[in-house]
Amino acid sequence: MLLRSLNLKPDAPHAARVRRLTIIAALTFVAIFGLFALYAVFGKPILELMKMGKGGMPVTTVSAQAAEARPWQQTLSAVGSVVAVQGADLAAEVDSTVREVKFTSGQDVAAGDILVRLDDEILGAQLRARQADADNAEREFQRSAKLTAQGHVSQSALDAARSRRDQAVAAVAQAQALVDQKLIKAPFAGRTGVRRVAVGQFVRQGDVIVTLQTLKPIYVNFDLPEQALSQASVGQAVVVTSDTYPGEKFAGKLTSFDPSISPTTRTFLAQATLGNEDGKLAPGMFSRVTLAVGAPAQVVTVPEIAVTYSLSGDSVFVVSPPPPPPEKRTPATFWGRMWAKIAASFASDTSAPAPAKPQPVEQRIVKLGESRDGFVAILSGLKVGEIVVTTGQLKLYPGATAVIDNSVLPKSSAETAKY
């Protein structure tokens, strides 16, 4: 049929027959070359699909990240309560009526400032009378001393004058103390709370007038387990957080701790001091305390989302590195080298990157340490630089294969820490 289509007859001229045979050879060469090029481009994917059809394992697309070495500060965590360095409920010492209020709620006052003055008119009059008696007794004593020196008054008379003077001075001091009871003063510098009295109000002995607290600096008291007694030392750095101010950290130092252990709770009380320059922390506030112990060490860390937690043990999926490509042998003959170059030029596609190759995945049991800022420390079971799967673990199993695609990465540790 082919000879008929090309009109090759035995009696055809010799030149025409040569031309037709050349066309046949060229078409045959083009067909063979086209088949070879199609195999070079589509042969391998087709074979892989055929393998999958014959029971091959499915390939899972995952994102992955290398395990990194990070400086890791060992810490102890506890919950605590904010306590004022100095705090008191200022109350009336005697029954009286409020005559003057000299502060406002939430005011910062200095030590010795008068906050409230109670009714002191009667006691003030008594003080002035006692002061007059003391002045008269002092004058009598001075006259007696002169007369005794001249020999006109006996020594016993001088001693009696001295006694009357001393009694008058003591009476003045007593009257002054009673007057001072009518003045409510700040015993230390601090910030006042809500005013609980008003001018003209009658207060009884013990009635609270105002609360005074020292806020700068401030204490945080917290309990630590007995195992931490050997690790705690005065001067260690402390970081305090509070639900009142999400995301904010307050720095301080460990200033003291009890050297004894409570026999009921097996804990000991520790106290940290914070500058609290902005005055945000208030006495009674709940807080979380992180105490830095020891020197920072380099540890292996991975994102928390890379860890699979189970009762049989915590694990991560480690992606094995791809095997090295087989060594390409250059054909010995000229035509072989030419065919190899032609096949490579057809097989390469410069318009799109080569697809990632499937890599075997290993599920590895690891020992976890402390979690911090979206990362977790790996104490054993993993080395720096090994690739761990961060998303897509639910589809993996021991012996599975995966393709790494980091086009959609998980949230960074800083973003993770916000939520």
C-alpha positions as CSV (number, residue, x, y, z in Angstrom):
1,M,0.0,0.0,0.0
2,L,2.8,2.4,0.8
3,L,4.5,1.7,-2.5
4,R,1.2,2.3,-4.3
5,S,0.6,5.6,-2.4
6,L,4.1,6.8,-3.4
7,N,3.5,5.6,-7.0
8,L,6.6,3.5,-7.0
9,K,6.6,1.3,-10.0
10,P,9.3,-1.1,-11.1
11,D,9.7,0.7,-14.5
12,A,9.8,4.2,-12.9
13,P,12.8,6.3,-13.7
14,H,15.7,5.9,-11.4
15,A,15.8,9.5,-10.1
16,A,12.2,9.5,-9.1
17,R,12.6,6.2,-7.2
18,V,15.6,7.7,-5.3
19,R,13.5,10.8,-4.4
20,R,10.6,8.7,-3.1
21,L,12.9,6.4,-1.0
22,T,14.5,9.5,0.5
23,I,11.1,10.8,1.5
24,I,10.3,7.4,3.1
25,A,13.5,7.5,5.1
26,A,12.9,11.0,6.3
27,L,9.4,10.2,7.4
28,T,10.6,7.1,9.2
29,F,13.4,9.2,11.0
30,V,10.9,11.9,12.0
31,A,8.4,9.2,13.4
32,I,11.1,7.5,15.4
33,F,12.5,10.8,16.7
34,G,9.0,11.9,17.7
35,L,8.3,8.7,19.6
36,F,11.6,9.1,21.4
37,A,10.8,12.7,22.4
38,L,7.3,11.8,23.6
39,Y,8.8,9.0,25.8
40,A,11.4,11.4,27.2
41,V,8.8,14.0,28.2
42,F,5.8,11.9,29.2
43,G,7.2,8.4,29.7
44,K,8.2,8.7,33.4
45,P,5.0,10.3,34.6
46,I,3.0,7.7,32.7
47,L,5.0,4.9,34.3
48,E,4.5,6.4,37.8
49,L,0.7,6.6,37.2
50,M,0.8,3.0,36.1
51,K,2.6,2.1,39.3
52,M,0.0,3.9,41.3
53,G,-2.7,2.0,39.5
54,K,-1.0,-1.3,40.4
55,G,-1.1,-0.6,44.1
56,G,1.5,2.1,44.7
57,M,1.3,4.4,47.8
58,P,-0.4,7.8,47.4
59,V,1.8,10.9,47.7
60,T,0.8,13.6,50.3
61,T,1.6,17.3,49.9
62,V,2.9,18.8,53.1
63,S,4.8,21.8,54.4
64,A,8.0,21.3,56.2
65,Q,10.7,23.1,58.2
66,A,14.2,22.3,59.4
67,A,14.8,21.8,63.1
68,E,16.8,24.8,64.4
69,A,19.2,25.3,67.3
70,R,18.0,28.2,69.5
71,P,19.3,29.7,72.8
72,W,16.9,28.3,75.4
73,Q,16.7,29.8,78.9
74,Q,15.5,27.2,81.5
75,T,12.7,28.7,83.4
76,L,10.3,27.9,86.3
77,S,6.6,28.9,86.0
78,A,4.2,29.8,88.8
79,V,1.1,31.8,89.5
80,G,1.3,34.6,92.0
81,S,-0.4,37.7,93.5
82,V,0.7,41.3,93.4
83,V,1.4,42.8,96.8
84,A,2.1,46.4,97.8
85,V,5.5,47.1,99.3
86,Q,3.6,49.2,101.9
87,G,-0.2,49.3,102.3
88,A,-2.6,50.3,105.0
89,D,-6.2,51.2,105.7
90,L,-6.1,54.6,107.4
91,A,-8.8,54.8,110.1
92,A,-9.9,57.3,112.7
93,E,-8.3,56.8,116.2
94,V,-11.1,58.6,118.1
95,D,-14.8,59.5,117.7
96,S,-15.1,62.9,116.0
97,T,-16.5,64.9,113.2
98,V,-14.7,65.5,109.9
99,R,-13.8,69.2,109.5
100,E,-11.5,69.2,106.5
101,V,-10.6,66.7,103.7
102,K,-7.2,67.6,102.1
103,F,-6.8,64.9,99.4
104,T,-8.6,63.5,96.4
105,S,-9.2,59.9,95.4
106,G,-6.3,58.4,93.5
107,Q,-3.9,61.1,94.5
108,D,-0.1,60.5,95.0
109,V,0.9,61.8,98.4
110,A,4.2,62.1,100.4
111,A,4.9,60.8,103.8
112,G,3.6,63.1,106.5
113,D,1.0,64.8,104.3
114,I,-2.3,65.7,106.2
115,L,-5.2,63.9,104.6
116,V,-8.1,64.6,106.9
117,R,-8.6,66.9,109.9
118,L,-11.2,66.0,112.5
119,D,-12.8,68.4,115.0
120,D,-10.1,69.5,117.4
121,E,-11.5,72.8,118.8
122,I,-11.8,71.6,122.5
123,L,-8.5,69.7,122.4
124,G,-6.8,72.8,120.8
125,A,-8.1,75.0,123.6
126,Q,-6.8,72.5,126.2
127,L,-3.4,72.5,124.4
128,R,-3.2,76.3,124.6
129,A,-4.0,76.2,128.3
130,R,-1.3,73.5,129.0
131,Q,1.2,75.5,127.0
132,A,0.5,78.6,129.1
133,D,1.0,76.6,132.3
134,A,4.2,75.3,130.9
135,D,5.5,78.8,130.1
136,N,4.6,80.0,133.6
137,A,6.3,77.0,135.2
138,E,9.5,77.7,133.1
139,R,9.6,81.3,134.3
140,E,9.2,80.3,137.9
141,F,12.0,77.8,137.6
142,Q,14.3,80.4,136.1
143,R,13.6,82.8,139.0
144,S,14.2,80.0,141.5
145,A,17.4,79.1,139.9
146,K,18.7,82.8,140.2
147,L,17.6,83.1,143.8
148,T,19.2,79.8,144.7
149,A,22.5,80.9,143.2
150,Q,22.3,84.1,145.4
151,G,21.5,82.0,148.5
152,H,18.0,83.4,149.0
153,V,16.1,80.1,148.1
154,S,16.8,76.7,149.3
155,Q,17.7,73.8,147.0
156,S,14.5,72.0,147.8
157,A,12.5,75.0,146.5
158,L,14.5,74.9,143.3
159,D,13.8,71.2,142.9
160,A,10.1,71.7,143.4
161,A,10.0,74.5,140.7
162,R,11.9,72.2,138.3
163,S,9.3,69.4,139.0
164,R,6.4,71.7,138.3
165,R,8.0,72.8,135.0
166,D,8.6,69.3,133.9
167,Q,5.0,68.3,134.7
168,A,3.7,71.3,132.7
169,V,5.8,70.3,129.7
170,A,4.5,66.7,129.9
171,A,1.0,68.0,130.0
172,V,1.6,70.0,126.8
173,A,3.0,66.9,125.1
174,Q,-0.1,64.9,126.2
175,A,-2.5,67.6,124.9
176,Q,-0.5,67.8,121.6
177,A,-0.8,64.0,121.2
178,L,-4.6,64.3,121.6
179,V,-4.7,67.0,119.0
180,D,-2.6,64.9,116.6
181,Q,-5.1,62.1,116.9
182,K,-7.5,64.4,115.1
183,L,-5.1,64.7,112.1
184,I,-5.0,61.7,109.7
185,K,-1.6,61.8,108.1
186,A,0.1,59.6,105.4
187,P,2.5,57.3,107.2
188,F,4.4,56.7,103.9
189,A,4.4,57.9,100.3
190,G,1.9,56.2,98.1
191,R,-1.4,56.5,96.2
192,T,-4.7,57.1,98.0
193,G,-7.8,55.0,97.2
194,V,-11.4,56.0,97.1
195,R,-12.3,58.6,99.7
196,R,-14.8,57.2,102.2
197,V,-15.6,60.3,104.3
198,A,-17.0,63.8,103.7
199,V,-16.8,67.1,105.5
200,G,-19.3,67.1,108.4
201,Q,-19.5,63.3,108.7
202,F,-19.3,61.8,112.1
203,V,-16.7,58.9,112.3
204,R,-16.1,56.5,115.0
205,Q,-12.9,55.0,116.2
206,G,-11.7,52.4,113.7
207,D,-13.8,53.6,110.7
208,V,-11.7,53.4,107.5
209,I,-11.2,56.8,105.9
210,V,-9.0,55.9,102.9
211,T,-6.7,53.2,101.7
212,L,-3.0,54.1,101.0
213,Q,-0.8,51.9,98.8
214,T,2.8,52.2,97.6
215,L,2.9,51.1,93.9
216,K,6.4,52.0,92.9
217,P,8.0,49.5,93.4
218,I,5.7,46.6,94.0
219,Y,6.0,43.0,95.1
220,V,4.8,39.7,93.5
221,N,4.5,36.8,95.8
222,F,4.4,33.2,94.3
223,D,4.9,29.6,95.4
224,L,7.5,27.3,94.0
225,P,7.9,23.5,94.4
226,E,10.5,22.2,96.8
227,Q,12.6,20.9,93.9
228,A,13.2,24.5,92.9
229,L,14.8,25.5,96.2
230,S,18.3,24.5,94.9
231,Q,17.8,26.5,91.7
232,A,16.4,29.7,93.2
233,S,18.8,32.6,94.1
234,V,18.4,36.2,94.9
235,G,18.9,38.4,91.8
236,Q,17.5,36.0,89.2
237,A,15.4,37.6,86.4
238,V,11.6,37.4,86.6
239,V,9.0,38.1,84.0
240,V,5.4,38.7,85.1
241,T,2.3,38.7,82.9
242,S,-1.3,39.5,83.7
243,D,-4.6,38.9,82.1
244,T,-5.4,42.5,82.6
245,Y,-2.8,43.5,80.1
246,P,-2.6,40.8,77.4
247,G,0.7,40.6,75.6
248,E,2.6,42.9,78.0
249,K,5.5,41.7,80.1
250,F,6.8,43.2,83.3
251,A,10.4,42.6,84.2
252,G,11.7,42.3,87.8
253,K,14.1,40.4,90.0
254,L,13.8,37.7,92.7
255,T,14.5,39.6,95.9
256,S,13.7,37.0,98.7
257,F,12.3,33.6,99.4
258,D,11.6,31.5,102.4
259,P,14.3,29.0,103.3
260,S,11.8,26.5,104.6
261,I,9.3,24.3,102.9
262,S,5.6,24.1,103.9
263,P,4.9,20.6,105.2
264,T,1.4,20.7,103.8
265,T,2.0,21.9,100.3
266,R,5.7,21.1,99.8
267,T,6.2,24.5,98.4
268,F,8.1,27.6,99.5
269,L,7.1,31.3,99.2
270,A,9.2,33.5,96.9
271,Q,9.0,37.2,96.3
272,A,10.0,39.3,93.3
273,T,10.3,43.1,93.1
274,L,9.2,45.0,90.0
275,G,9.8,48.7,89.3
276,N,6.2,49.2,88.1
277,E,7.1,52.7,86.8
278,D,3.9,53.0,84.9
279,G,1.8,52.0,87.9
280,K,-0.2,49.4,85.9
281,L,0.2,46.6,88.4
282,A,-2.1,46.9,91.4
283,P,-2.1,45.0,94.8
284,G,-4.2,41.9,94.7
285,M,-3.9,41.4,90.9
286,F,-3.5,37.8,89.6
287,S,-0.2,37.2,87.8
288,R,1.8,34.5,86.0
289,V,5.5,34.4,86.9
290,T,8.4,33.0,84.9
291,L,11.7,32.7,86.7
292,A,14.9,32.3,84.7
293,V,17.3,29.7,86.3
294,G,20.7,28.7,85.1
295,A,22.5,29.9,81.9
296,P,21.0,29.8,78.4
297,A,21.7,26.6,76.4
298,Q,21.4,25.7,72.7
299,V,18.6,23.2,72.2
300,V,16.9,21.8,69.1
301,T,13.5,23.4,68.5
302,V,10.6,22.8,66.1
303,P,7.2,24.6,65.7
304,E,4.6,23.3,68.2
305,I,2.3,22.4,65.3
306,A,4.9,19.9,64.0
307,V,4.4,17.6,67.1
308,T,1.8,14.8,67.1
309,Y,0.7,14.1,70.7
310,S,-0.5,10.6,71.7
311,L,-0.6,8.3,74.7
312,S,2.0,6.1,73.1
313,G,4.5,9.0,72.9
314,D,5.0,12.3,71.2
315,S,6.3,12.2,67.7
316,V,7.2,14.2,64.6
317,F,7.3,13.2,61.0
318,V,10.8,13.5,59.5
319,V,11.2,13.8,55.8
320,S,14.2,11.8,54.5
321,P,16.5,13.6,52.0
322,P,16.0,12.5,48.4
323,P,18.4,9.9,47.1
324,P,21.2,11.3,44.9
325,P,20.4,11.3,41.2
326,P,22.0,8.4,39.3
327,E,25.2,9.1,37.5
328,K,24.7,9.9,33.9
329,R,26.9,8.1,31.5
330,T,27.8,9.8,28.3
331,P,27.3,7.5,25.3
332,A,30.5,6.4,23.7
333,T,29.4,6.9,20.1
334,F,28.9,10.2,18.3
335,W,25.3,9.4,17.3
336,G,24.6,8.3,20.9
337,R,25.8,11.7,22.3
338,M,23.7,13.5,19.7
339,W,20.6,11.6,20.7
340,A,21.2,12.3,24.4
341,K,21.5,16.1,23.7
342,I,18.4,16.1,21.6
343,A,16.4,14.2,24.2
344,A,17.6,16.5,27.0
345,S,16.5,19.6,25.0
346,F,13.1,18.2,24.4
347,A,12.6,16.9,28.0
348,S,13.6,20.2,29.7
349,D,10.9,22.8,30.2
350,T,12.3,26.2,31.1
351,S,8.9,27.9,31.4
352,A,7.9,26.0,34.6
353,P,10.0,24.7,37.5
354,A,10.5,20.9,37.8
355,P,7.9,19.3,40.1
356,A,9.1,18.3,43.6
357,K,10.1,14.7,44.0
358,P,8.2,12.5,46.5
359,Q,10.4,11.7,49.6
360,P,9.9,9.0,52.2
361,V,8.6,10.1,55.6
362,E,9.6,8.6,59.0
363,Q,7.5,8.9,62.2
364,R,10.0,9.4,65.0
365,I,9.3,9.4,68.8
366,V,10.8,12.5,70.5
367,K,11.2,13.7,74.1
368,L,9.7,17.2,74.5
369,G,10.9,20.0,76.7
370,E,9.3,23.4,77.5
371,S,7.1,25.2,75.0
372,R,7.6,28.9,74.4
373,D,6.5,31.5,71.7
374,G,5.1,28.8,69.4
375,F,8.2,26.6,69.5
376,V,8.9,23.5,71.6
377,A,12.3,22.2,72.8
378,I,13.3,18.7,71.6
379,L,15.4,17.0,74.3
380,S,16.1,13.8,72.3
381,G,15.1,12.1,69.1
382,L,15.9,14.9,66.6
383,K,19.0,16.6,65.2
384,V,19.5,20.1,64.0
385,G,18.8,20.5,60.3
386,E,16.5,17.5,59.9
387,I,13.3,18.4,58.1
388,V,10.0,17.9,60.0
389,V,6.5,18.1,58.7
390,T,4.6,21.2,60.0
391,T,1.2,20.7,58.2
392,G,-0.4,17.6,56.7
393,Q,0.5,15.1,59.4
394,L,-3.0,13.7,59.6
395,K,-2.6,12.2,56.2
396,L,0.8,10.6,56.9
397,Y,1.7,7.2,58.3
398,P,5.0,5.2,58.7
399,G,6.4,4.5,55.3
400,A,4.4,7.1,53.5
401,T,5.8,9.4,50.9
402,A,5.3,13.2,50.7
403,V,6.0,16.2,48.5
404,I,7.1,19.4,50.2
405,D,5.2,22.5,49.2
406,N,5.9,25.5,51.4
407,S,3.9,28.0,49.3
408,V,1.4,28.2,52.2
409,L,3.4,28.2,55.4
410,P,2.0,28.1,58.9
411,K,1.8,31.2,61.0
412,S,5.1,32.4,62.4
413,S,5.9,32.0,66.1
414,A,5.3,35.6,66.8
415,E,1.8,35.5,65.2
416,T,1.1,32.2,67.0
417,A,2.0,33.7,70.3
418,K,-0.8,36.3,70.0
419,Y,-3.6,33.8,70.1
